[in-house]
Amino acid sequence: MAKIPPRPVGRPHRIEVMTAEGLELIARDELRGLGPSARPDRDGPPGVIGVDYAGELRALLGLRTVQTVYLVRAFPVPRPKALLGDEYFRAVLASIDKVRRLHPPGAFASLFLSAAGAESTVLTRLKAEIAAATGLRVGTDDGDLLLRLRRAADGVGWELLVRLSPRPLATRPWRVCNREGALNGAVASAMARLTAPAPDDRFLNIGCGSASLLIERLLIGPARRAFGCDIDPAALECARTNIAAADLTARCELHPWDATRLPLHSASVDAICADLPFGHLVGSHAENLSLYPTLLSEAARVARPGAHCVLLSHEVRLMERLIAERPEWGLHSALRIDLGGLHPRIFVLERR
Ligand SMILES: C[S@@+](CC[C@H](N)C(=O)[O-])C[C@H]1O[C@@H](n2cnc3c(N)ncnc32)[C@H](O)[C@@H]1O
């Protein structure tokens, strides 16, 4: 049986990053922002980015546009049973230990192994031995320490993936108030990046709901002003709670404004973001037929020339028609993303 060679000093870790499908380019861009120590693969399956990474693992915990990050360890073994052998088992524990050391003691209480045949005798024993060696209990699929075991892509050997955080990175600590239709934190961060954020931005989040976009914009960097508006008082209350949890109260201005009649001067906003009512959980298609045209015209009025407007909607045909009818908006791109089985688009517009 081949032996695991010791990791040469300075050899990069193999990392796997999961994104919402459709956001790979934005996540690659964020990874490149980590500097030359991060070398994302050019290609990969949808929603998956392999990375050779020579930097501090801890820095990966700060990624904001990705859902989950895994540390990958390859084992040149024909069957998972070999992982129970002394040398390989020590390598399994070393990977787990590397991840646990990134977090305060007690951050991980349970473990979960995801694998084909996870309930087989061999994998049940592997879980039990990892539990005994780490002091973690074998838990359910929301276990803190998430391990995945799979055959290597080239068919030779097996790979163990250890999730780098007790929860997916897209689970935000600021989300203390949730609402039906609230936007995934990583998608919100990606949308905020698409507005080309700058420190002197006057940023407007239309229909802010629980404030996902507003918060994620300010977590990227400062803005001169950051407005959130919603016609629903309960949404504004929820937004207020989350903004306080993110410690951003002093930097956000929340208003009960109707997006179709904004009390803002013309050309007074530098960037606009909105997760529009899709007509599924929030609003209806009939309402959208009258809301969207007025909202797009009003957004064009308040946007200064060159301003980016980034809108998420499942009303693809309606949006395409309305954008084509409005010469004031130029369409940069329309990204089709996977949002829990729905496939809305992120429309990136620029005010002409
Ligand atoms: C899909 S939700 C936004 C969810 C939000 N991104 C979040 O993460 O919680 C759409 C929001 O638009 C608001 N809305 C609908 N019509 C509006 C209007 N005319 N003016 C302002 N807000 C509006 C709704 O109250 C709702 O909160």
The ligand as an ORCA input file, in Angstrom:
! r2SCAN-3c Opt
* xyz 0 1
  C     -37.896     39.671     -1.896
  S     -38.187     40.802     -0.620
  C     -36.580     41.410     -0.204
  C     -35.895     40.477      0.717
  C     -34.594     41.054      1.224
  N     -33.565     41.096      0.215
  C     -34.092     40.228      2.404
  O     -32.998     39.640      2.320
  O     -34.795     40.117      3.394
  C     -38.879     42.179     -1.451
  C     -39.216     43.339     -0.549
  O     -39.726     44.396     -1.345
  C     -40.668     45.110     -0.568
  N     -41.497     45.906     -1.474
  C     -42.480     45.498     -2.293
  N     -43.007     46.540     -2.952
  C     -42.327     47.651     -2.561
  C     -42.391     49.037     -2.888
  N     -43.292     49.502     -3.764
  N     -41.546     49.878     -2.285
  C     -40.627     49.431     -1.383
  N     -40.535     48.135     -1.028
  C     -41.364     47.252     -1.623
  C     -41.412     44.014      0.181
  O     -42.062     44.525      1.334
  C     -40.278     43.037      0.510
  O     -39.759     43.271      1.793
*
